[in-house]
Amino acid sequence: MPLLIDVRKLSLITELIQDGAEEVADSLAELAGVEACVDIKSLSFVQPDDISTEMGNGDIHSARIHLTEPPYGVFLMTFSEATAAEIAGLMTGTEVDGRFTQLQESALQEMCNILTSGFIDGIANTLEVTIDMDTPIVEAKPVSDIADAALSHVRRDSLTIVLDSLVDIKETDIAFSLRIFLIPDPGSF
């Protein structure tokens, strides 16, 4: 069955996404001292049953926040082991050699804080609200475990927004891909 999206909602979602991407770039410059360009490469919608398929196979890294205010639901950012190593290396100036050091893990957590809060702040600015949030849960686990944790609040008639983004760090050859899943509570959009 095809997914039907109200055009007015699609316009709002597009605005939320663009503002979120701009806020991420601003947050990276302000909080991490890194000039970056954040491009949203694609936007799609999937049903809850298809989220783990969208995430891929094996172990991935993720940062997850439950939103207790509009737009409610879960904000989930996923990325590969290679991306996690690039982020940790960028933040610490050290190369990841097999396993993350404690400093690299802390740096990865901090970057996830910056990235998730940037997107959430962009959404809040667009909606002209304040969205309080906790520190994101950052973990590396099998796709099925991450999907199950993110979907604990969702029923079948829900819809998930999926963004493929590219964070290009200016004046370096570093660019990393992030996959964003906004899993709203049923009825919140």
Secondary structure as the mmCIF struct_conf table of DSSP 4:
data_model
#
loop_
_struct_conf.conf_type_id
_struct_conf.id
_struct_conf.beg_label_comp_id
_struct_conf.beg_label_asym_id
_struct_conf.beg_label_seq_id
_struct_conf.end_label_comp_id
_struct_conf.end_label_asym_id
_struct_conf.end_label_seq_id
HELX_RH_AL_P HELX_RH_AL_P1 VAL A 7 ALA A 32
STRN STRN1 ALA A 36 VAL A 46
HELX_RH_3T_P HELX_RH_3T_P1 PRO A 48 ASP A 50
HELX_RH_AL_P HELX_RH_AL_P2 ILE A 51 MET A 55
BEND BEND1 ASN A 57 GLY A 58
STRN STRN2 ASP A 59 LEU A 67
BEND BEND2 GLU A 69 GLU A 69
TURN_TY1_P TURN_TY1_P1 PRO A 70 PRO A 71
STRN STRN3 GLY A 73 PHE A 79
HELX_RH_AL_P HELX_RH_AL_P3 GLU A 81 THR A 92
BEND BEND3 GLY A 93 THR A 94
BEND BEND4 GLY A 98 ARG A 99
HELX_RH_AL_P HELX_RH_AL_P4 GLN A 102 LEU A 127
TURN_TY1_P TURN_TY1_P2 GLU A 128 GLU A 128
BEND BEND5 VAL A 129 VAL A 129
STRN STRN4 ILE A 137 PRO A 142
HELX_RH_AL_P HELX_RH_AL_P5 VAL A 143 ALA A 150
TURN_TY1_P TURN_TY1_P3 LEU A 151 HIS A 153
TURN_TY1_P TURN_TY1_P4 ARG A 156 ASP A 157
STRN STRN5 THR A 160 ILE A 169
TURN_TY1_P TURN_TY1_P5 LYS A 170 GLU A 171
BEND BEND6 THR A 172 ASP A 173
STRN STRN6 ALA A 175 ILE A 183
HELX_LH_PP_P HELX_LH_PP_P1 PRO A 184 ASP A 185
TURN_TY1_P TURN_TY1_P6 PRO A 186 GLY A 187
#
